């Protein structure tokens, strides 16, 4: 019987298909759901070159979309609100705005609620790290649910309407006077105490403030300030994730 030539077309095709299957097996699927009563425009930012969803897109109420991230992907996902774009995709948003129009280039302008991920890879034992962060302020509730993974796989999120309890000095209002976002104390006052910089630049010297405690009491599983790691960073292995806006 003739041995199979490793350079033959059938053998090469088999190897290529196995390669694709391996990539699919190690990929992570993010399902973005819009449970808000209004359209949001999710924005995405990658820390390592793999842009998800072309950087941004509209998501109507009740709709969902799936984005696939490769092994080792890191980045953040957030919702933009009150957006108006022309036919070329040029325009602005009331919250979470970014350069590039519909398709974000770079991160969103605070305040914006962030879902942050580092997808597992061989270098970190294939463990995912994720959180929902209010360090850059809040605009829309976000929930992150791990599905099909192993390990702790905690729920992360801020399901409450933080805008409803936002102190007046942190409020962001739209042209109609409605509160559409809540700034972080760092963004509002730009002091070392609130920004965890300078003499307050370590976990030992940067403590919760009355503003971060409002965030934490309203959303216990979300990052409320820069060193809120212990109760806010989640881990899971081999999971996909459902990211809900207005959960």
C-alpha positions as CSV (number, residue, x, y, z in Angstrom):
1,X,0.0,0.0,0.0
2,X,1.4,3.4,-1.0
3,X,2.3,5.7,1.9
4,X,0.5,9.0,2.1
5,X,2.6,11.9,0.9
6,X,2.7,14.6,3.6
7,X,2.9,17.2,0.8
8,X,0.0,15.9,-1.2
9,X,-3.1,18.1,-1.5
10,X,-5.4,15.7,0.5
11,X,-2.9,15.6,3.4
12,X,-2.4,19.4,3.3
13,X,-6.2,19.9,3.3
14,X,-6.6,17.7,6.4
15,X,-3.9,19.6,8.2
16,X,-5.5,22.9,7.3
17,X,-8.9,21.7,8.5
18,X,-7.4,20.5,11.8
19,X,-5.8,23.9,12.2
20,X,-9.1,25.7,11.7
21,X,-10.8,23.3,14.2
22,X,-8.1,24.0,16.7
23,X,-8.6,27.7,16.4
24,X,-12.4,27.4,16.7
25,X,-12.0,25.2,19.8
26,X,-9.8,27.8,21.5
27,X,-11.9,30.8,20.5
28,X,-14.2,32.6,22.9
29,X,-17.7,33.8,21.8
30,X,-19.1,37.0,23.3
31,X,-22.9,37.3,22.9
32,X,-23.9,40.9,23.2
33,X,-27.6,41.5,24.2
34,X,-29.4,44.8,24.3
35,X,-32.0,44.7,27.0
36,X,-32.4,48.5,27.1
37,X,-35.5,50.2,25.7
38,X,-33.3,52.1,23.3
39,X,-30.6,51.5,20.7
40,X,-27.1,51.3,22.0
41,X,-23.9,51.4,19.9
42,X,-21.4,48.9,21.4
43,X,-17.8,49.9,21.1
44,X,-14.8,47.6,21.3
45,X,-11.2,48.2,22.0
46,X,-8.5,45.5,21.6
47,X,-5.2,45.5,23.5
48,X,-3.5,43.1,21.0
49,X,-4.6,43.8,17.5
50,X,-7.7,41.6,17.0
51,X,-10.6,44.2,16.6
52,X,-14.0,42.7,17.4
53,X,-17.1,43.9,15.5
54,X,-15.1,46.3,13.4
55,X,-14.8,48.5,16.5
56,X,-18.5,49.3,16.8
57,X,-22.0,49.0,15.5
58,X,-25.7,49.7,16.4
59,X,-27.7,47.2,18.5
60,X,-31.4,47.7,18.6
61,X,-33.6,46.9,21.6
62,X,-34.1,43.2,22.0
63,X,-31.4,42.3,19.5
64,X,-28.2,40.3,20.1
65,X,-24.9,39.7,18.1
66,X,-22.0,37.3,18.5
67,X,-18.4,38.3,18.4
68,X,-15.6,35.7,18.4
69,X,-12.3,36.5,20.1
70,X,-9.1,34.4,19.5
71,X,-7.1,32.8,22.3
72,X,-5.2,35.4,24.3
73,X,-7.4,38.3,23.2
74,X,-7.6,41.2,25.7
75,X,-9.8,44.3,25.5
76,X,-12.9,46.1,26.6
77,X,-16.5,46.4,25.4
78,X,-18.9,49.2,26.3
79,X,-22.2,50.8,25.2
80,X,-22.5,54.2,23.6
81,X,-25.8,56.0,24.0
82,X,-27.6,58.9,22.4
83,X,-25.7,58.5,19.1
84,X,-26.4,60.2,15.8
85,X,-24.5,59.1,12.7
86,X,-24.8,60.1,9.1
87,X,-24.8,57.8,6.1
88,X,-21.0,57.7,6.2
89,X,-20.9,56.6,9.9
90,X,-19.8,60.0,11.1
91,X,-21.4,61.5,14.2
92,X,-21.3,61.7,18.0
93,X,-22.8,60.1,21.0
94,X,-24.0,61.5,24.4
95,X,-22.0,58.9,26.3
96,X,-19.1,56.6,25.6
97,X,-18.2,58.5,22.4
98,X,-15.0,57.6,20.5
99,X,-13.0,58.7,17.5
100,X,-13.9,57.0,14.2
101,X,-17.7,57.4,14.3
102,X,-19.7,54.2,14.3
103,X,-16.5,52.1,14.2
104,X,-14.4,53.2,17.2
105,X,-10.7,53.9,17.0
106,X,-9.4,53.8,20.5
107,X,-11.4,53.8,23.7
108,X,-14.6,55.5,24.7
109,X,-14.7,58.9,26.4
110,X,-15.6,58.6,30.1
111,X,-17.9,58.2,31.8
112,X,-18.7,54.7,30.4
113,X,-19.3,51.3,32.1
114,X,-16.7,48.8,30.8
115,X,-16.7,45.1,30.4
116,X,-13.0,44.1,30.4
117,X,-11.5,40.7,29.4
118,X,-8.3,38.9,29.1
119,X,-9.0,35.6,27.3
120,X,-7.0,32.6,28.4
121,X,-4.0,31.3,26.5
122,X,-1.3,28.7,27.1
123,X,0.9,31.4,28.8
124,X,-1.6,31.9,31.6
125,X,-3.0,28.4,32.0
126,X,-6.0,29.0,29.7
127,X,-7.7,31.0,32.4
128,X,-9.9,34.0,31.5
129,X,-9.9,37.2,33.6
130,X,-12.8,39.5,33.4
131,X,-14.6,42.3,35.2
132,X,-17.1,45.1,34.9
133,X,-15.5,48.4,35.8
134,X,-16.9,51.7,37.0
135,X,-13.4,53.2,37.4
136,X,-14.2,55.4,34.3
137,X,-17.7,56.1,35.5
138,X,-21.1,54.7,34.5
139,X,-23.5,55.2,31.7
140,X,-25.4,51.9,31.1
141,X,-25.8,48.8,33.2
142,X,-23.8,45.8,32.1
143,X,-23.9,42.2,33.2
144,X,-21.3,39.5,32.2
145,X,-22.4,35.8,32.5
146,X,-20.0,33.0,31.9
147,X,-21.4,30.0,30.1
148,X,-20.0,26.5,29.8
149,X,-16.7,27.2,31.6
150,X,-15.0,25.6,34.6
151,X,-13.7,27.3,37.8
152,X,-15.2,30.1,39.7
153,X,-16.9,31.7,36.7
154,X,-18.6,34.4,38.8
155,X,-21.3,36.8,37.5
156,X,-19.9,40.3,37.1
157,X,-21.9,43.4,36.5
158,X,-23.7,46.5,37.5
159,X,-27.4,45.9,36.9
160,X,-28.7,48.9,38.9
161,X,-29.4,52.3,37.4
162,X,-26.5,54.2,39.0
163,X,-27.6,57.4,37.2
164,X,-30.6,57.5,39.5
165,X,-28.4,57.8,42.6
166,X,-25.5,59.7,41.1
167,X,-24.4,62.7,43.2
168,X,-25.2,66.0,41.5
169,X,-21.5,67.0,41.2
170,X,-20.8,63.8,39.2
171,X,-23.8,63.9,36.9
172,X,-23.6,64.2,33.1
173,X,-26.8,65.6,31.4
174,X,-27.8,65.6,27.8
175,X,-29.3,68.5,25.9
176,X,-32.7,67.7,27.4
177,X,-31.4,67.9,30.9
178,X,-31.7,64.2,31.6
179,X,-28.9,62.5,33.6
180,X,-27.3,60.1,31.1
181,X,-24.0,59.2,32.9
182,X,-22.2,59.4,36.2
183,X,-18.6,60.5,36.3
184,X,-16.0,59.0,38.5
185,X,-14.7,61.2,41.3
186,X,-11.3,61.1,39.6
187,X,-12.7,62.6,36.4
188,X,-14.7,65.2,38.3
189,X,-12.1,66.4,40.7
190,X,-8.7,65.1,39.3
191,X,-7.0,64.8,42.7
192,X,-4.5,62.2,43.8
193,X,-6.9,60.9,46.5
194,X,-9.6,60.1,43.9
195,X,-7.3,59.1,41.1
196,X,-5.0,56.8,43.1
197,X,-1.9,58.7,41.9
198,X,1.1,60.4,43.6
199,X,1.1,59.8,47.4
200,X,-2.1,57.7,46.9
201,X,-0.6,55.6,44.2
202,X,-0.6,52.2,46.0
203,X,-3.3,49.8,47.3
204,X,-2.1,50.7,50.8
205,X,-2.5,54.5,50.4
206,X,-5.5,54.6,48.1
207,X,-8.7,53.8,50.0
208,X,-12.3,53.8,49.1
209,X,-13.9,57.2,49.1
210,X,-17.5,58.2,49.8
211,X,-18.0,58.4,46.0
212,X,-16.6,55.0,45.3
213,X,-18.6,53.6,48.1
214,X,-21.8,54.8,46.4
215,X,-20.7,52.9,43.3
216,X,-19.8,49.8,45.4
217,X,-23.0,49.8,47.4
218,X,-25.1,50.1,44.2
219,X,-23.1,47.6,42.2
220,X,-21.2,45.2,44.6
221,X,-19.6,43.0,41.9
222,X,-18.2,45.9,39.8
223,X,-14.9,47.7,40.1
224,X,-15.6,50.9,42.1
225,X,-12.1,52.4,42.1
226,X,-8.6,51.6,40.9
227,X,-7.6,49.1,43.7
228,X,-11.0,47.3,44.1
229,X,-9.5,44.0,42.9
230,X,-10.4,41.6,45.6
231,X,-14.1,41.6,45.1
232,X,-14.3,42.5,41.4
233,X,-11.9,40.4,39.3
234,X,-13.5,37.2,38.1
235,X,-11.8,34.1,36.6
236,X,-13.1,31.2,34.4
237,X,-11.6,28.6,32.0
238,X,-13.0,27.5,28.6
239,X,-16.1,29.7,28.8
240,X,-18.1,31.8,26.4
241,X,-19.8,35.0,27.8
242,X,-23.1,36.7,27.6
243,X,-22.8,40.5,27.9
244,X,-26.1,42.2,28.6
245,X,-26.7,45.9,28.4
246,X,-29.4,47.0,30.9
247,X,-29.4,43.5,32.5
